[in-house]
Amino acid sequence: MALAKGSLSSIVSVVSAATTVGIYTNPSSTKSYIKAFVMHNAGIGTAFCKLHDVPNSSGSVGSASSNNQIFSQNITVGETVFFEYPYPLTLAGTNDSIRFESSTVGPVNIQILGDSDP
């Protein structure tokens, strides 16, 4: 295993209310290891936020649902939340993805901390 030693994502600013946004999609022939998520509410109201670990759907990007939701929490204005796994979450299939939803027009900024094995 030769890890890329890079960040999985830059900071993604989510500004759509009640819309699930793809923040990371696993490339083909790659295993991605997610250690943590950092989320910051830079908006003007409390945001109810959800994260989804979405498996691919017959090779295509799948859909977020309550069946693959892994996090939900209200994040108040100016608050930063750190959501960490004790052991990395692994995305192994092409188009496995992480999707994010916020209840406010935000912005809510999110970054994924982890690595990939190309």
C-alpha positions, 0 to 999 in steps of 0.5 A: 500500500502506497498512500498518496500523502495528500488531502482528500478534499480542499474546503468545500463550501455548501450553500444550498439548503435541503439539497444533498451535495457530493463532496467526495467521489472515489475514483476508479482503481483507488481506495480512499481512507477517511479519518475525519470531517471538519465542518464550520457554519459560516452562515447566519443561522443554525444549520442542521447538517447530515453526512452520508456514506453512499455506496455506488449504484451499479457503478454509478454514484448512488443516492443519499438516504436515511439508510446511509446517513452517518452523522446529523447535528445542529451546528450553530453560527460560528461553530466548528465540529470535528467528526472523527472515526477511531478507524478510517472509513474506507471507500473501495468501489468506483463512485462510492461517495460522501454526500452532505446536506445542510438545512440552511443556505449557509455557507457551511464549509466542510473538509475531509481529512484522509488519504488514498491508495492509488 
